[in-house]
Amino acid sequence: MPLILPGNVGSATAATGYNVDNSVRFNDGDSPSLKDSASNAAPGGTRTKFTFSIWFKRGVLGTTQTLGAAAYSSSDEGYFQINSDDKFEWDSTESAHGNLITNRVFRDVSAWYHIVIAVDTSQGTAANRMKIYINGTQETSFATETYPDQNSSLYWNVGGTYYPYIGRKHGGEYFDGYIAEVVNIDNQQLAADSFGEFDDSGIWKPIDVSDLTFGTAGYYLDFEDSSELGKDVSGVGNSFVSANLAATDQSTDTCTNNFATLN
């Protein structure tokens, strides 16, 4: 699986024409998260078609940790997480809404990973309704492989009190590590090459996403404003408020400037 260069090699920075300046450090002991900033109702979008992209670097293994979620309660929720066995899972909690769990494990705490979840439940072929890309390559090997029913409305872009979260879900399960370049695209199913590209040595690296069309419930979090870590820079205005995160949690350890990890 092509990876951004791990921090314990001679050159920890992949050759790139686009640099990511900042990430956010999540320490699960602090119960940190980002939540949509709408005080009463998050913006609603298209629940049958969307794309979510995130870069992350793990800090702790062997515990369930949520990357992103949209939740009203523990029984009504869509979420992306790393499970306690270090496999990646997408779940939308009703049975008709789909559940994918990879066979692949994510145990390299020195490397940045990139995951894209691309959904279009109107597709006639079940496997095309929900796709997962890992470091630029579509994942096809799953321990659990249940696709949404055709035209199902998933627990994403719901709006109202189904607030989107970054770094946690309704029941907690906080992420520990670093997160960068979070993008939500409303009403489009995009492939990984909308968010990254392979360089000449086969390393997957980020590209500039600012020209994408984000849609009503879309957002782009680049974490470059330490005074407002959840600022949406897409132009849509769907910013997030932080909980138990401070300006000092802004980091320069990113998917284009990977710091060494102490063993």
C-alpha positions as CSV (number, residue, x, y, z in Angstrom):
1,M,0.0,0.0,0.0
2,P,1.7,3.3,-1.1
3,L,2.2,5.5,1.9
4,I,3.3,9.0,2.5
5,L,6.9,8.5,3.7
6,P,7.1,7.4,7.4
7,G,8.9,9.7,9.9
8,N,11.7,7.2,10.7
9,V,13.3,7.2,7.2
10,G,16.0,9.4,6.0
11,S,13.7,11.9,4.3
12,A,10.4,12.3,6.0
13,T,9.0,14.7,3.5
14,A,7.6,13.5,0.2
15,A,8.5,15.5,-2.9
16,T,5.4,17.5,-3.6
17,G,4.2,20.6,-5.4
18,Y,1.6,21.2,-2.7
19,N,2.4,21.5,0.9
20,V,0.1,21.0,3.9
21,D,1.1,23.5,6.6
22,N,-0.9,22.3,9.6
23,S,-2.7,19.5,11.3
24,V,-4.5,19.2,14.7
25,R,-3.1,17.0,17.5
26,F,-5.9,15.0,19.2
27,N,-5.0,13.5,22.6
28,D,-7.8,11.1,23.5
29,G,-7.2,11.6,27.2
30,D,-8.5,15.1,26.8
31,S,-11.7,14.0,25.0
32,P,-11.0,16.3,22.1
33,S,-13.3,16.9,19.1
34,L,-14.6,19.3,16.5
35,K,-18.4,19.8,16.1
36,D,-20.4,21.7,13.6
37,S,-20.8,25.2,15.0
38,A,-24.5,25.6,14.2
39,S,-26.2,26.3,17.5
40,N,-29.5,24.6,16.8
41,A,-29.4,23.0,13.4
42,A,-26.5,21.8,11.3
43,P,-27.0,22.4,7.5
44,G,-28.6,19.5,5.6
45,G,-27.3,18.2,2.3
46,T,-27.6,15.1,0.1
47,R,-27.8,11.9,2.1
48,T,-27.6,9.6,-0.9
49,K,-24.4,11.1,-2.5
50,F,-21.3,12.5,-0.8
51,T,-17.6,12.1,-0.4
52,F,-15.5,12.5,2.7
53,S,-11.7,12.8,2.7
54,I,-9.3,12.8,5.6
55,W,-5.6,12.5,6.3
56,F,-4.5,11.1,9.7
57,K,-1.6,9.7,11.7
58,R,-2.3,7.4,14.6
59,G,-1.0,7.9,18.1
60,V,-2.4,4.8,19.9
61,L,-3.2,1.3,18.7
62,G,-5.7,-1.3,19.8
63,T,-8.6,1.0,20.8
64,T,-11.6,2.1,18.9
65,Q,-11.1,5.7,17.6
66,T,-13.5,7.7,15.5
67,L,-12.4,9.9,12.6
68,G,-15.7,11.4,11.6
69,A,-19.4,10.9,12.5
70,A,-22.8,12.4,12.1
71,A,-25.0,11.5,15.0
72,Y,-28.1,12.3,17.0
73,S,-27.9,9.3,19.3
74,S,-26.0,6.0,19.5
75,S,-28.8,4.3,17.6
76,D,-29.0,6.8,14.8
77,E,-25.5,7.4,13.5
78,G,-23.1,7.2,10.6
79,Y,-19.4,7.1,11.4
80,F,-15.9,6.3,10.1
81,Q,-13.5,4.8,12.7
82,I,-10.5,2.6,13.4
83,N,-11.7,-0.4,15.4
84,S,-9.9,-2.0,18.4
85,D,-8.4,-4.5,16.0
86,D,-6.9,-1.6,14.0
87,K,-9.2,-2.2,11.0
88,F,-11.1,0.7,9.3
89,E,-14.9,0.7,9.5
90,W,-17.7,2.6,7.9
91,D,-21.1,2.0,9.5
92,S,-24.5,3.6,9.2
93,T,-26.4,2.1,12.0
94,E,-29.5,0.8,10.3
95,S,-29.0,-2.6,8.5
96,A,-30.1,-1.2,5.1
97,H,-27.5,1.6,5.3
98,G,-24.3,-0.3,4.8
99,N,-21.3,-1.5,6.8
100,L,-17.8,-2.0,5.5
101,I,-14.8,-3.2,7.6
102,T,-11.4,-3.7,6.0
103,N,-9.2,-6.8,6.2
104,R,-6.3,-4.3,6.1
105,V,-5.0,-3.0,9.5
106,F,-3.6,0.4,10.2
107,R,-0.8,-0.1,12.7
108,D,2.0,2.2,11.4
109,V,2.2,5.1,13.9
110,S,5.0,6.7,11.9
111,A,3.0,7.1,8.7
112,W,0.2,9.3,7.5
113,Y,-2.8,7.6,5.9
114,H,-5.4,9.0,3.6
115,I,-8.9,7.7,3.4
116,V,-11.7,8.7,1.0
117,I,-15.3,7.4,1.4
118,A,-17.3,8.0,-1.8
119,V,-21.1,7.3,-1.6
120,D,-23.8,7.2,-4.3
121,T,-26.6,5.0,-3.3
122,S,-28.5,5.5,-6.6
123,Q,-26.0,3.2,-8.3
124,G,-27.5,0.0,-9.6
125,T,-24.4,-2.1,-8.7
126,A,-24.3,-2.5,-5.0
127,A,-20.4,-2.2,-4.7
128,N,-20.5,1.1,-6.5
129,R,-22.8,2.6,-3.8
130,M,-20.1,2.9,-1.2
131,K,-16.4,3.0,-2.1
132,I,-13.3,3.3,0.1
133,Y,-10.0,4.5,-1.1
134,I,-6.8,4.1,1.0
135,N,-3.8,6.1,-0.1
136,G,-5.2,6.5,-3.5
137,T,-6.2,2.9,-4.2
138,Q,-9.7,1.6,-4.0
139,E,-10.1,-1.0,-1.3
140,T,-11.7,-4.3,-2.4
141,S,-10.9,-6.7,0.5
142,F,-13.3,-6.5,3.4
143,A,-13.9,-8.6,6.5
144,T,-17.5,-7.2,6.5
145,E,-19.0,-6.1,3.2
146,T,-22.7,-4.9,3.4
147,Y,-23.7,-2.2,0.9
148,P,-26.6,0.2,1.3
149,D,-29.9,-0.6,-0.4
150,Q,-30.4,1.4,-3.6
151,N,-31.4,5.0,-3.0
152,S,-31.0,4.7,0.8
153,S,-30.5,7.9,2.7
154,L,-27.5,7.4,5.0
155,Y,-26.7,9.1,8.3
156,W,-24.5,11.8,6.7
157,N,-25.4,15.4,5.7
158,V,-28.6,14.9,7.6
159,G,-28.7,18.4,9.1
160,G,-30.8,19.4,12.1
161,T,-29.5,17.9,15.3
162,Y,-27.4,15.2,13.5
163,Y,-24.3,17.2,14.0
164,P,-21.1,16.2,12.1
165,Y,-18.2,15.5,14.4
166,I,-14.5,15.1,13.7
167,G,-12.5,13.0,16.2
168,R,-15.4,11.4,18.0
169,K,-18.9,10.0,17.7
170,H,-21.9,10.2,20.0
171,G,-20.6,7.7,22.5
172,G,-17.1,9.1,22.6
173,E,-14.4,6.8,21.2
174,Y,-12.1,9.8,20.7
175,F,-9.3,9.8,18.1
176,D,-5.7,9.9,19.2
177,G,-3.1,11.2,16.8
178,Y,-3.0,13.9,14.1
179,I,-5.6,14.9,11.6
180,A,-5.2,17.1,8.5
181,E,-7.0,18.2,5.3
182,V,-10.6,17.2,6.2
183,V,-13.0,17.6,3.3
184,N,-16.7,16.9,2.9
185,I,-18.2,17.1,-0.5
186,D,-22.0,17.2,-0.7
187,N,-23.9,15.7,-3.7
188,Q,-20.9,14.3,-5.5
189,Q,-19.2,10.9,-5.5
190,L,-15.6,11.6,-6.2
191,A,-12.6,9.3,-6.5
192,A,-9.4,9.6,-4.6
193,D,-7.6,11.6,-7.4
194,S,-9.7,14.6,-6.5
195,F,-7.7,14.8,-3.3
196,G,-4.3,13.4,-4.0
197,E,-1.9,12.0,-6.6
198,F,1.1,9.6,-6.9
199,D,4.5,11.2,-7.4
200,D,7.2,9.6,-9.6
201,S,8.3,7.3,-6.8
202,G,4.8,6.0,-6.2
203,I,4.2,8.0,-3.0
204,W,0.6,9.2,-2.5
205,K,0.5,12.9,-1.7
206,P,-2.2,15.6,-1.2
207,I,-3.1,18.1,-3.9
208,D,-4.9,21.5,-3.6
209,V,-8.6,20.9,-3.1
210,S,-9.7,24.5,-2.8
211,D,-11.2,24.6,-6.3
212,L,-13.6,21.7,-5.6
213,T,-17.4,22.3,-5.4
214,F,-18.2,21.5,-1.8
215,G,-22.0,21.8,-1.8
216,T,-24.5,22.9,0.8
217,A,-23.3,20.7,3.6
218,G,-19.7,20.6,2.4
219,Y,-16.6,21.9,4.3
220,Y,-12.8,22.1,4.1
221,L,-10.8,22.2,7.3
222,D,-7.1,23.1,6.8
223,F,-6.4,23.9,10.5
224,E,-4.2,26.9,9.5
225,D,-5.9,29.3,12.0
226,S,-4.8,28.4,15.5
227,S,-7.4,30.7,17.0
228,E,-10.2,28.9,15.1
229,L,-9.0,25.3,14.4
230,G,-12.4,24.3,13.0
231,K,-12.6,27.1,10.5
232,D,-14.2,26.1,7.2
233,V,-12.1,27.5,4.4
234,S,-14.3,26.1,1.5
235,G,-16.3,29.4,1.3
236,V,-19.5,27.6,2.3
237,G,-19.2,28.6,6.0
238,N,-19.8,25.3,7.7
239,S,-17.2,25.9,10.5
240,F,-16.7,23.7,13.5
241,V,-16.2,24.5,17.2
242,S,-13.5,22.8,19.1
243,A,-13.9,20.9,22.4
244,N,-10.8,20.4,24.6
245,L,-8.5,21.6,21.8
246,A,-6.3,24.6,22.2
247,A,-4.1,26.7,19.9
248,T,-1.2,24.7,21.1
249,D,-2.8,21.6,19.5
250,Q,-2.1,23.0,16.0
251,S,0.9,21.1,14.6
252,T,3.3,21.3,11.7
253,D,3.5,17.4,11.6
254,T,1.5,16.9,8.4
255,C,1.1,14.6,5.4
256,T,3.8,16.5,3.5
257,N,6.1,17.2,6.5
258,N,6.0,14.0,8.5
259,F,7.9,14.1,11.8
260,A,9.8,11.2,13.2
261,T,8.0,9.1,15.8
262,L,9.7,8.0,18.9
263,N,9.7,4.2,19.3
